Amino acid sequence: MKHIVVVGAGQAASALAFKLRALKHTGAITLIGDEPDLPYQRPPLSKAYLLGDMTRERLFLRPQSAYDEADIAVRMGGAVTAIDPGARRLTVGDEQVDYDTLVLTTGSSPIRLPAQIGGDLKGVYCVRTLGDIDAMAPHFATGKRALIVGGGYIGLEAAAVAAKLGLNVTVVEMAERILQRVASPQTADYFRALHQSHGVNILEGVGLAKLMGDTEVTQAVLSDGQTLDVDFVIAGIGIRPNTALAQSAGLTIDNGISTDAFGKTSVADIWAAGDCASFPLGEARIRLESVPNAIDQAEAVAANIMGANAPYVAKPWFWSDQYDVKLQIAGLNTGYDAVVTRSGDKPGAVSHWYYRGVNLLAVDAMNAPREFMVGKRLIEAGKSPAPDMIASPDTALKSLL
Ligand SMILES: Cc1cc2nc3c(=O)[nH]c(=O)nc-3n(C[C@H](O)[C@H](O)[C@H](O)COP(=O)(O)OP(=O)(O)OC[C@H]3O[C@@H](n4cnc5c(N)ncnc54)[C@H](O)[C@@H]3O)c2cc1C
């Protein structure tokens, strides 16, 4: 019976292992992860868990007993440092582990602020792991001064939690505006106004020049020369896929571990899924950093390992929670040339619909779950209603399906 080994024990790994059992793989399954804890969900780290609204226990995707019952071996606390594809063997610490089939679900790592500008001072944090949050949590007390570097979703979610807990929060975004890489000016305007209404100081077109302090950060110097006194700093400046292990084993890397539409890498019997993997979507090669993709792609790979021979068809969607606003995004807005606004029926409810020419690409729905659901279904079906139909309050959305 085949021994399937999964390297990286996070969202994708857990989904993959249980899908293999559901599809009646009867051989051994081993998950190997370098974090101390069983696989857990990351989204609450910058939302309910950071806010103190969710217990640690509820973060775990499944309890140890579920892995035991499914006969899935989980080895935490040790990184895989080498793969020998010829011998089908891995190195973990000073041990060797043999595999028949290997899946890489190594996720991604946050980009850190360089040490030359004070990124290695105490009090400077990233938001990726449970350990990161537990380390920064003591700073989340009323009146503390937080500097968030980067106005993307992670930074803005951390800013929302900090503001809710009564901290003095400044967000610096080097680009012209927050959410520049991921959303339209209209969506950025919405979230800027939301944060400002909660007292967050949002500085755009301003970078971080340097962090100051003896051992612990006490001050930030910004690119426009102004200085801010700070008690701690959170960097939310993007992530990079964890590809070093795959690269050293000779796998092709192209904006992530390169896979075909089935999840196979360039090396026999090695597959990849989740944040670390790039895959073809139409003419393009993309990598998605989201829970829905980690789960769906991992399950597709499990099915293909079991012989399904079915290409993975991504149905991108994502969410973000800030204050009492739930943002839901369907589709990918890459290459949009127009944005249509549809007002919702409650204050603060609005959706932004991205078009390229006549084609609907994506929807950002703020407290507008119906718009999200309809937009998602339209995009998945390849339907593109005329923009003025979307904008008109007289259009019953469901009639567009
Ligand atoms: C704070 C935060 C908030 C988020 N919010 C959202 C959200 O609202 N909605 C959404 O859709 N997505 C969100 N995401 C993204 C989502 O969590 C990720 O896309 C998802 O976790 C990816 O799953 P994965 O299994 O690919 O990687 P991960 O869950 O990161 O798992 C990869 C694991 O592999 C381990 N690993 C790496 N290399 C090795 C090695 N050599 N040996 C052993 N182990 C290794 C890593 O340490 C990690 O534990 C958020 C992410 C973060 C950090």
The ligand as an SDF file (V2000), in Angstrom:
LIG
                    3D

 53 58  0  0  0  0  0  0  0  0999 V2000
   -3.6710   36.3030    9.6420 C   0  0  0  0  0  0  0  0  0  0  0  0
   -4.2400   35.6480    8.4210 C   0  0  0  0  0  0  0  0  0  0  0  0
   -5.5440   35.9060    8.0570 C   0  0  0  0  0  0  0  0  0  0  0  0
   -6.0830   35.2950    6.9250 C   0  0  0  0  0  0  0  0  0  0  0  0
   -7.3910   35.5570    6.5930 N   0  0  0  0  0  0  0  0  0  0  0  0
   -7.9400   34.9130    5.5510 C   0  0  0  0  0  0  0  0  0  0  0  0
   -9.3160   35.1080    5.2370 C   0  0  0  0  0  0  0  0  0  0  0  0
  -10.0200   35.8950    5.8640 O   0  0  0  0  0  0  0  0  0  0  0  0
   -9.8570   34.4020    4.2040 N   0  0  0  0  0  0  0  0  0  0  0  0
   -9.0990   33.5200    3.4740 C   0  0  0  0  0  0  0  0  0  0  0  0
   -9.6210   32.8890    2.5640 O   0  0  0  0  0  0  0  0  0  0  0  0
   -7.7890   33.3360    3.7360 N   0  0  0  0  0  0  0  0  0  0  0  0
   -7.1910   34.0090    4.7600 C   0  0  0  0  0  0  0  0  0  0  0  0
   -5.8620   33.8050    5.0460 N   0  0  0  0  0  0  0  0  0  0  0  0
   -5.0490   32.9540    4.1510 C   0  0  0  0  0  0  0  0  0  0  0  0
   -5.1840   31.4870    4.5100 C   0  0  0  0  0  0  0  0  0  0  0  0
   -5.0680   31.2860    5.8880 O   0  0  0  0  0  0  0  0  0  0  0  0
   -4.1210   30.7030    3.7490 C   0  0  0  0  0  0  0  0  0  0  0  0
   -4.3510   30.9050    2.3750 O   0  0  0  0  0  0  0  0  0  0  0  0
   -4.1790   29.2160    4.0800 C   0  0  0  0  0  0  0  0  0  0  0  0
   -3.8250   28.9830    5.4220 O   0  0  0  0  0  0  0  0  0  0  0  0
   -3.2420   28.4420    3.1650 C   0  0  0  0  0  0  0  0  0  0  0  0
   -3.2150   27.1030    3.5540 O   0  0  0  0  0  0  0  0  0  0  0  0
   -1.9060   26.2170    3.2740 P   0  0  0  0  0  0  0  0  0  0  0  0
   -2.1990   24.8720    3.8210 O   0  0  0  0  0  0  0  0  0  0  0  0
   -1.4920   26.3840    1.8830 O   0  0  0  0  0  0  0  0  0  0  0  0
   -0.7630   26.9000    4.1520 O   0  0  0  0  0  0  0  0  0  0  0  0
   -0.6630   27.0040    5.7580 P   0  0  0  0  0  0  0  0  0  0  0  0
   -1.9970   26.9220    6.4100 O   0  0  0  0  0  0  0  0  0  0  0  0
    0.1800   28.1930    5.9840 O   0  0  0  0  0  0  0  0  0  0  0  0
    0.1690   25.6830    6.1250 O   0  0  0  0  0  0  0  0  0  0  0  0
    1.4850   25.4590    5.7030 C   0  0  0  0  0  0  0  0  0  0  0  0
    2.2790   24.8420    6.8420 C   0  0  0  0  0  0  0  0  0  0  0  0
    3.4690   24.2610    6.3280 O   0  0  0  0  0  0  0  0  0  0  0  0
    4.5110   24.4760    7.2500 C   0  0  0  0  0  0  0  0  0  0  0  0
    5.7940   24.2480    6.5870 N   0  0  0  0  0  0  0  0  0  0  0  0
    6.4150   25.0210    5.6600 C   0  0  0  0  0  0  0  0  0  0  0  0
    7.5900   24.4670    5.2760 N   0  0  0  0  0  0  0  0  0  0  0  0
    7.7250   23.3140    5.9740 C   0  0  0  0  0  0  0  0  0  0  0  0
    8.7270   22.2980    6.0090 C   0  0  0  0  0  0  0  0  0  0  0  0
    9.8300   22.3540    5.2490 N   0  0  0  0  0  0  0  0  0  0  0  0
    8.5520   21.2370    6.8420 N   0  0  0  0  0  0  0  0  0  0  0  0
    7.4410   21.1620    7.6120 C   0  0  0  0  0  0  0  0  0  0  0  0
    6.4600   22.0980    7.6190 N   0  0  0  0  0  0  0  0  0  0  0  0
    6.6000   23.1540    6.8110 C   0  0  0  0  0  0  0  0  0  0  0  0
    4.2230   25.9140    7.6710 C   0  0  0  0  0  0  0  0  0  0  0  0
    4.9180   26.2820    8.8400 O   0  0  0  0  0  0  0  0  0  0  0  0
    2.7280   25.8490    7.8910 C   0  0  0  0  0  0  0  0  0  0  0  0
    2.4200   25.3800    9.1640 O   0  0  0  0  0  0  0  0  0  0  0  0
   -5.2890   34.4190    6.1510 C   0  0  0  0  0  0  0  0  0  0  0  0
   -3.9590   34.1790    6.5070 C   0  0  0  0  0  0  0  0  0  0  0  0
   -3.4310   34.7920    7.6280 C   0  0  0  0  0  0  0  0  0  0  0  0
   -1.9940   34.5320    8.0110 C   0  0  0  0  0  0  0  0  0  0  0  0
  1  2  1  0
  2  3  1  0
  2 52  2  0
  3  4  2  0
  4  5  1  0
  4 50  1  0
  5  6  2  0
  6  7  1  0
  6 13  1  0
  7  8  2  0
  7  9  1  0
  9 10  1  0
 10 11  2  0
 10 12  1  0
 12 13  2  0
 13 14  1  0
 14 15  1  0
 14 50  1  0
 15 16  1  0
 16 17  1  0
 16 18  1  0
 18 19  1  0
 18 20  1  0
 20 21  1  0
 20 22  1  0
 22 23  1  0
 23 24  1  0
 24 25  2  0
 24 26  1  0
 24 27  1  0
 27 28  1  0
 28 29  2  0
 28 30  1  0
 28 31  1  0
 31 32  1  0
 32 33  1  0
 33 34  1  0
 33 48  1  0
 34 35  1  0
 35 36  1  0
 35 46  1  0
 36 37  1  0
 36 45  1  0
 37 38  2  0
 38 39  1  0
 39 40  1  0
 39 45  2  0
 40 41  1  0
 40 42  2  0
 42 43  1  0
 43 44  2  0
 44 45  1  0
 46 47  1  0
 46 48  1  0
 48 49  1  0
 50 51  2  0
 51 52  1  0
 52 53  1  0
M  END
$$$$
